[in-house]
């Protein structure tokens, strides 16, 4: 079981992904934007096994969140999600920081598999 920090601004998708990951045996701390997720990350001293974040969100987007998280917690694996091709391209320079970019829409099997794969990868730093 992994402890996963989830940042997704779309409430129905956030709840769906959180439920699927919990069903897969993980503990999920879900947040509605990057700033809230970064607060949770700092408050818990980085004690998460994975950061799963949407790229396009209000307040703080997933790229800014990934950069802040990797700066303060370089061993934290990061998975990005996006439904926008241009946002996916913004993540291209982050290969050293992120494990993968998952394209929306995705199935629950796909997102759970991507999470399992990211958790199974050797540490990047």
Buried (B, 14 or more C-beta within 10 A) or exposed (E): EBEBBBBBBBEEBBEBBBEBBBEBEBEBBBBBBBBBBBEBBEEEEBEBBBBBBBBBBEBBBBBBBBEBBBEEBEEBBBBBBBBEEEBBEBBEEBEEBBBBBBEBEBEBEEBBBBBEEBBEEEEBE
